[in-house]
Amino acid sequence: MSLHQQFIELSARQMMLIAGLLATLVGLLGLAFVPPPIAAALGATALFIPRFAVQVVRSHRQSAIAQQMPEAIEALAGCLRGGANLNRGLELLATHQPRPIRDEFALMVTRRTLGGDLNEVLSEFCERNKSDDIALFQSAVAMADQVGGDLAYTLENLGRTLRTRNDMQRRIRSLTAMGRMQGRLMTLLPIGIAGVIYLQQPATMSRLFTHPVGWIGIAVAAVLMVIATLWIRRIVDIEI
């Protein structure tokens, strides 16, 4: 997925430069506190921090758009009820809706102004934001454009359905918040304990990184932690 498609004004070259500088900085700082192998591992891990940050920004953006979709769809239905056509309705959404969904509709309006096909513009919107809600919106608009029908009525029903679904998702997230927090805690606790023990007994802990048995122990612990994290995430991830 292109950074510009997510409205992130950074090029791939700039991202690589940031990752390299961050890895170098973390590695040099690590040398002051931990053995060189650990410092090198920390530096290598830091290479993925910018990519992870982009994924977090993308996830938050898509979550915000999913929350704003019901209101935007109902507003578009109101515009159609008032006598405006679909293009005028999209222009109003691009002007009056909050960000980040306003940016998406503004891009759609720009693409339409430049002669883009409606189905193509909607497909790009759906591709940028992998969401069942947006896929339903795309299908409703595309079907009305091809075969006709009362698009305002369809959008009103879709908006109410998505609003009810979002409310249910928020309730489920509230009920599963404790489980997610416990999963994060159980993941970070062994790392924190190992760090404290290393500060207290560095000679003993350093054998984990210099002896083959220690390497095996670290690998087994890492695999078990990953399995536990994925297992807990699967338990608390309830699809509607």
C-alpha positions, 0 to 999 in steps of 0.5 A: 500500500502506497504511503500517499494512498494513506495520506502520509507525506513521506516517500519510500526513500525517506522511510528507509532513511528514517529506519536506518538512522533509528537503527543506528541510534538504538544500536549505539545507545544499546552498546552503553547498557547491554552486550554487543550482540543484544545491541545489534539485535535491538538495532536490527529490530529498530529497522521495523519501527517506522513500518510498524508506525505506518501500520498503526497510523493506517489502522487508526485511520481506517478505524476512524473512517469506519466509525464516520461512515454511518454519519457520512452515508446518512448525510449523503442520503439526506442530500439525495432526499433534498434533490441533489445528485450523487456528485453534488452529495459527494462534494458536500461530504468532502466539505462538511464531514470531519477528517479523515473521511473528508479527505477520502471524499475529497479525493473521490470528487477530484477523481470524478472531476478529472473524468474518473469512472464512478465504479473505479473511484469507489473501487479505489476508495474500497481498496485504500480502506479494507472494510466491509462497511465501505464494500457495502457502500460501494455495492449500493452506489454502484448498483443504483448507478447501473440499474437505478432505484431509490439510492437515498432509501438504500443509503438510509437503511445502510447507515442505520445498519452500520451505526447499529453494528458499530455500537455493538462492536464498541460494546464488545471491545469494552467487554474484552478490554480486560482480556486484551490488557492481560495479553499485553501484560503477559507478553511484556512481563517476561521481558521486563523480568529478564531485564531486571535480572540482567541489571542485577546479575549481568554475569549470570544472564550474559550466558543466555546470549553467549552459550548455545543452550541459552540461545535455544532457551531464548528461541523457545521462549520467543516462540511460546510468547508469540503463540500465546499472543496470537492465541489470546488475540484470537480469543478476544477478536470477535467478528460481527 
